Amino acid sequence: MAERLEVSPRTIRRDVDRLRELGYPVESTMGATGGYRLVAGSAMPPLLLDDKEAVAIAVGLRTATKHAVTGIEEASVPALAKLDQVLPSRLRRRVGALNAATVPMAPFGEPDSVDPEHLSVLAAAATNHERVRFGYRSRDGTESRRLVEPHSLVPAGHRWYLVAYDTERDDWRTFRVDRVREPRPTGVRVAPWRLPDKDAARYVQRTLYSLAPTYEVVATLHAPLAEVAGRLGATPGELEPIDERRCRLRGRADTLEWLAFRLTALGCEFEVHEPQELIDYLRALADRATRGTRGRRRRPLAQPSSGRQ
């Protein structure tokens, strides 16, 4: 080791002692074939992070409190507190500013809690190309036992999906991890199957679109494309310019509520051409809003502040 690192044997021994003081379990053996070996310990030793890595972990812990993994919020809060204690003052101020200015928005609807142990088992099986058995509850409540070869885990919104090859059905399947029960690795390793798509995220998206009813919207937005693109969160190809003051939206979603929210939150005039279900939903929504404000005195709108003192 001294020759390869171009240092003295004394330096090697001193560095090993330092690693042990930091909590890293380093074993040593004597003899001609002896040496040092870093082994897994009972607790995670301290990590050596640069500035960017420390800030990334702190921000990740902050936003993790809104994720759908069971117990992640309880674990994130004390972990963030421990990290804050050892951060240099310059990084502590930067992380504090980010946390103060960041307000994570919870996903729409109730989150589907996922057991982190299940995620760990499935992730390990996907990495090791190992078959896994588990119980599964389908959308209609039917219980079944599955033998699969995991490929990838895909987080989407407030849900986690497992992409795996189902050996008994001889086909690819997408499983919601919150419906998985007692996953157990079998110890059988196999050659990985080739995924029938560009990547696992695209496969999950295509599968979900094929299973759920989708609505394709065509609408004219009375605002320049550049003005609404950022607020709409549109993907490339959903927006096309009509002229300098208008653009055309072509997109799809699995709920009318989400389509209506996207349009009404833009703050500009719009005309919906398709689908008819969305037109009817917006009309019903407008009627409810009108009834909800009937009898209330109308107040003049406050003028926006220029920001000058």
Rosetta blueprint (number, residue, H / E / L):
1 M L
2 A H
3 E H
4 R H
5 L H
6 E L
7 V L
8 S L
9 P H
10 R H
11 T H
12 I H
13 R H
14 R H
15 D H
16 V H
17 D H
18 R H
19 L H
20 R H
21 E H
22 L H
23 G L
24 Y L
25 P L
26 V E
27 E E
28 S E
29 T E
30 M L
31 G L
32 A L
33 T L
34 G L
35 G E
36 Y E
37 R E
38 L E
39 V L
40 A L
41 G L
42 S L
43 A L
44 M L
45 P L
46 P L
47 L L
48 L L
49 L L
50 D L
51 D H
52 K H
53 E H
54 A H
55 V H
56 A H
57 I H
58 A H
59 V H
60 G H
61 L H
62 R H
63 T H
64 A H
65 T L
66 K L
67 H L
68 A L
69 V E
70 T L
71 G L
72 I H
73 E H
74 E H
75 A H
76 S H
77 V H
78 P H
79 A H
80 L H
81 A H
82 K H
83 L H
84 D H
85 Q H
86 V H
87 L L
88 P L
89 S H
90 R H
91 L H
92 R H
93 R H
94 R H
95 V H
96 G H
97 A H
98 L H
99 N H
100 A H
101 A H
102 T L
103 V L
104 P L
105 M L
106 A L
107 P L
108 F L
109 G L
110 E L
111 P L
112 D L
113 S L
114 V E
115 D L
116 P H
117 E H
118 H H
119 L H
120 S H
121 V H
122 L H
123 A H
124 A H
125 A H
126 A H
127 T H
128 N H
129 H L
130 E E
131 R E
132 V E
133 R E
134 F E
135 G E
136 Y E
137 R E
138 S L
139 R L
140 D L
141 G L
142 T L
143 E E
144 S E
145 R E
146 R E
147 L E
148 V E
149 E E
150 P E
151 H E
152 S E
153 L E
154 V E
155 P E
156 A E
157 G L
158 H L
159 R E
160 W E
161 Y E
162 L E
163 V E
164 A E
165 Y E
166 D E
167 T L
168 E L
169 R L
170 D L
171 D E
172 W E
173 R E
174 T E
175 F E
176 R E
177 V H
178 D H
179 R H
180 V E
181 R E
182 E E
183 P E
184 R E
185 P E
186 T E
187 G E
188 V E
189 R E
190 V L
191 A L
192 P L
193 W L
194 R L
195 L L
196 P L
197 D L
198 K L
199 D L
200 A H
201 A H
202 R H
203 Y H
204 V H
205 Q H
206 R H
207 T H
208 L H
209 Y H
210 S H
211 L H
212 A L
213 P L
214 T L
215 Y E
216 E E
217 V E
218 V E
219 A E
220 T E
221 L E
222 H L
223 A L
224 P L
225 L H
226 A H
227 E H
228 V H
229 A H
230 G H
231 R H
232 L H
233 G L
234 A L
235 T L
236 P L
237 G L
238 E L
239 L E
240 E E
241 P E
242 I L
243 D L
244 E L
245 R L
246 R L
247 C E
248 R E
249 L E
250 R E
251 G E
252 R E
253 A E
254 D L
255 T L
256 L H
257 E H
258 W H
259 L H
260 A H
261 F H
262 R H
263 L H
264 T H
265 A L
266 L L
267 G L
268 C L
269 E L
270 F E
271 E E
272 V E
273 H E
274 E E
275 P L
276 Q H
277 E H
278 L H
279 I H
280 D H
281 Y H
282 L H
283 R H
284 A H
285 L H
286 A H
287 D H
288 R H
289 A H
290 T H
291 R H
292 G H
293 T H
294 R L
295 G L
296 R L
297 R L
298 R L
299 R L
300 P L
301 L L
302 A L
303 Q L
304 P L
305 S L
306 S L
307 G L
308 R L
309 Q L
